[in-house]
Amino acid sequence: MTKKSLSQTLLDAAKELGFPKATVAQLEELDIPAVKSLSARQIRDLRNRVRVSQGVFAALLNVNPSTVQKWEQGKVKPQNAALRLLNIIDSKGIDILR
């Protein structure tokens, strides 16, 4: 089974929900990149690269500081919106959130 890109998943959902064709066409044009998973080390390296503490990183991501700590220890993996934000920070830098 192959994973769908986020844009394809949203496109399929939009079609199923009966969104107007113009909206579906606009969604296709977005070509939203797939979200890549990040290891505990990659998350820690990302935070260190943007030069912020766990507390500041948590505040920027709107999560609890203990959540960032658990991500960096590999106890919990970020998912959904948090993982998308981490991917955005990784590709565009921390200033995108300010």
C-alpha positions, 0 to 999 in steps of 0.5 A: 500500500502506498502513502498518498501525499497530503494534497492528494488526500485533501483532494480526495476528501474534497471530491467526496464532500462535494466541494465545487470544482474550482475549490478542488482545482485550487487545491490541486495547484497547491501541491502540498508536500508530504510530511516526513517523520522526524526521529528524536535526534532530528528534532533535537538537532532542528531545535539546536539549529534554530538556537532555542531552548525546549521551552521556547520551542514548545511556546512557538509550537504551542505545545507543553515543554514536556512534549518537546522533551518527550519528542527529543527522548524518543518517548513520543513521536510528533503527529499531525499539525505538530509534525507539519509545523516541525517540517515547515521549520525544518524547511523554512526556518523558525522565523516563519512562526514569528 
